[in-house]
Structure formats: C-alpha cells, structure tokens
Amino acid sequence: MVSIEVKNYADWKKMFDAGAPIREKAGIKVLSICSLVENENQVIVIEEAENAQAAHDFLSLLKSRQKEGDMTKLEVKIYNKIE
C-alpha cells in the first residue's frame, strides 16, 4: 500500500499510467487507486506483488522517483495477504 502526496494529480496520473510496463515487468498489479476527498493530490495506491522481493525492488524505484521531485511525500507499507 503506497500513500503519496503528489504535486499535481493529473500530471502524476499520466506518469503513473505510462509506468504500467515497468510495473508489469516487476510483477506489480494495481488493485486500486484512491484520492482523498478533500485533496486529490493525496493518493493511495493498493498494489499486489508476486513476492516480497518484488515489492522491495519496486519500493527502491519509487524512492528514486521521489528524489526526482514528482512526489512530495511517500509512505509505503508492505503487507502479507492473509485471505
């Protein structure tokens, strides 16, 4: 589960959509994208990874994107699927 504060949702969404091949290659499946009612620039992305290593590898990619400045806040939590 990834919580992101982006500078501009519309711009971020275009970049997010363009990243579909990267996520697919990494074994990451997007389950849901939500934005805060009061602030569309506060986004939560719920994704599923093939395994924990794929999730951690993808996290490294997200952190590198944060450094590029398109995301102002990034919080990632990795959970095990129970049911």
C-alpha distance (Angstrom), angle and dihedral (degrees) to the residues before:
residue distance angle dihedral
M1 . . .
V2 3.79 . .
S3 3.80 123.4 .
I4 3.79 112.8 -165.2
E5 3.76 134.9 175.9
V6 3.79 106.4 -154.3
K7 3.78 129.2 -168.1
N8 3.82 93.8 -128.2
Y9 3.80 122.8 7.1
A10 3.81 95.9 -153.1
D11 3.81 92.2 52.2
W12 3.81 92.2 43.5
K13 3.83 92.0 49.3
K14 3.80 91.4 54.1
M15 3.81 90.1 52.3
F16 3.81 91.1 43.6
D17 3.81 91.7 52.5
A18 3.81 90.8 47.2
G19 3.82 87.9 55.2
A20 3.82 93.3 62.5
P21 3.83 93.7 104.3
I22 3.82 90.4 51.4
R23 3.81 91.7 50.7
E24 3.80 91.1 46.1
K25 3.81 92.0 50.9
A26 3.83 89.2 48.4
G27 3.81 91.2 51.1
I28 3.81 93.7 -113.3
K29 3.81 118.5 145.6
V30 3.83 119.9 -165.6
L31 3.80 110.6 -135.1
S32 3.79 99.9 174.9
I33 3.81 143.6 -8.5
C34 3.80 118.4 -156.0
S35 3.77 133.9 175.2
L36 3.77 129.2 -157.9
V37 3.81 112.2 -97.9
E38 3.81 92.2 -131.6
N39 3.82 95.3 42.8
E40 3.81 122.6 25.7
N41 3.81 89.1 -166.7
Q42 3.82 89.9 69.8
V43 3.81 103.0 81.8
I44 3.79 135.6 180.0
V45 3.80 118.8 -161.8
I46 3.79 117.9 -167.4
E47 3.78 111.2 -158.4
E48 3.77 137.1 171.7
A49 3.80 122.6 -141.3
E50 3.79 128.0 -159.6
N51 3.81 89.3 -123.9
A52 3.80 142.5 -15.1
Q53 3.81 93.3 -91.0
A54 3.82 91.2 56.0
A55 3.80 88.9 50.6
H56 3.81 92.5 50.2
D57 3.81 92.0 46.6
F58 3.77 90.5 51.1
L59 3.80 89.9 48.1
S60 3.80 88.8 58.6
L61 3.80 89.1 54.3
L62 3.81 91.7 49.9
K63 3.79 91.6 50.5
S64 3.81 90.4 52.5
R65 3.81 89.3 52.4
Q66 3.78 90.3 51.5
K67 3.79 89.2 57.8
E68 3.81 89.2 55.1
G69 3.80 88.1 63.4
D70 3.81 104.3 -116.9
M71 3.82 91.2 113.6
T72 3.78 122.5 46.1
K73 3.82 98.6 -169.8
L74 3.77 128.2 22.5
E75 3.78 128.2 -176.8
V76 3.78 121.4 172.9
K77 3.78 128.0 -173.3
I78 3.79 122.5 -176.2
Y79 3.78 116.6 -152.8
N80 3.79 133.6 -176.6
K81 3.78 114.7 -122.1
I82 3.79 108.2 -117.2
E83 3.80 101.7 175.5
